[in-house]
């Protein structure tokens, strides 16, 4: 999930398999993470990293973590959703070889 977080690694991988003109631009936009704080917390904690972290503690600590995350996400509720700043990489490159396409 996080193997491509480093722009230099992205560039190295793509140039290593024959792409040229690799450009990596950061894109940031509001992202809808759930209908409300409880929904967003469930999404985050039921994802791979969230499940892994919760598996390291007992049921009581899991419930406590869920309550704390839900409470923290409440301040991001607006217009019927939880909105958090989301970031991605916009990657462009030109394939090598004949014609360059």
C-alpha positions as CSV (number, residue, x, y, z in Angstrom):
1,X,0.0,0.0,0.0
2,X,2.8,2.4,0.8
3,X,5.5,1.0,-1.5
4,X,5.3,4.0,-3.9
5,X,5.4,6.9,-1.4
6,X,8.9,8.1,-2.4
7,X,9.0,10.0,-5.7
8,X,12.6,9.0,-6.3
9,X,11.7,5.3,-6.0
10,X,8.9,5.8,-8.5
11,X,11.3,7.5,-10.9
12,X,13.9,4.7,-10.5
13,X,11.3,1.9,-11.0
14,X,9.9,3.5,-14.2
15,X,13.3,4.4,-15.7
16,X,14.5,1.0,-14.8
17,X,11.9,-0.7,-17.0
18,X,12.5,1.7,-19.9
19,X,10.3,4.7,-19.3
20,X,11.7,8.2,-20.0
21,X,10.6,11.7,-19.0
22,X,9.3,10.5,-15.7
23,X,7.5,13.3,-13.8
24,X,6.0,13.0,-10.4
25,X,3.8,15.8,-9.1
26,X,2.1,15.8,-5.7
27,X,-1.7,16.4,-5.9
28,X,-3.6,17.4,-2.7
29,X,-7.4,17.6,-2.5
30,X,-10.2,17.2,0.0
31,X,-11.2,13.5,0.3
32,X,-14.4,12.1,1.6
33,X,-13.5,9.4,4.2
34,X,-17.0,8.5,5.4
35,X,-20.5,9.6,6.0
36,X,-19.7,10.6,9.6
37,X,-16.9,10.2,12.2
38,X,-17.9,6.6,13.2
39,X,-18.1,5.5,9.5
40,X,-14.6,7.1,8.7
41,X,-13.1,5.5,11.8
42,X,-14.5,2.1,10.8
43,X,-13.0,2.6,7.3
44,X,-9.6,3.5,8.6
45,X,-9.4,0.9,11.3
46,X,-10.7,-1.9,9.1
47,X,-8.1,-1.2,6.4
48,X,-4.9,-3.2,6.3
49,X,-2.7,-0.9,8.4
50,X,-5.6,-0.2,10.9
51,X,-6.3,-4.0,11.2
52,X,-2.6,-4.6,11.8
53,X,-2.3,-2.0,14.5
54,X,-5.5,-3.2,16.3
55,X,-4.3,-6.8,16.2
56,X,-1.4,-5.8,18.5
57,X,-3.7,-5.0,21.4
58,X,-6.6,-6.6,23.2
59,X,-10.4,-5.9,22.8
60,X,-10.5,-3.2,25.4
61,X,-7.7,-1.2,23.8
62,X,-9.2,-1.7,20.4
63,X,-12.5,-0.2,21.6
64,X,-10.7,2.6,23.2
65,X,-8.7,3.3,20.0
66,X,-12.0,3.3,18.0
67,X,-13.6,5.8,20.4
68,X,-10.6,8.1,20.4
69,X,-10.3,8.1,16.6
70,X,-14.0,8.7,16.2
71,X,-13.8,11.6,18.6
72,X,-10.9,13.1,16.7
73,X,-12.6,12.8,13.4
74,X,-15.8,14.6,14.5
75,X,-14.1,18.0,14.0
76,X,-13.8,17.1,10.3
77,X,-17.5,16.4,9.8
78,X,-19.1,18.8,7.3
79,X,-21.9,18.6,4.7
80,X,-22.8,15.0,5.6
81,X,-19.3,13.6,5.4
82,X,-15.9,13.4,7.0
83,X,-13.4,15.4,4.9
84,X,-9.7,15.0,5.2
85,X,-6.9,16.4,3.1
86,X,-5.8,13.6,0.7
87,X,-2.6,13.4,-1.3
88,X,-1.5,11.3,-4.3
89,X,1.2,11.3,-6.9
90,X,0.3,12.2,-10.5
91,X,2.9,10.3,-12.5
92,X,3.5,10.8,-16.2
93,X,6.2,9.1,-18.3
94,X,7.0,8.2,-21.9
95,X,7.3,4.6,-22.9
96,X,10.7,3.8,-24.6
97,X,11.2,1.9,-27.8
98,X,9.9,2.5,-31.3
99,X,7.6,5.5,-31.6
100,X,8.0,6.4,-27.9
101,X,4.4,5.5,-27.2
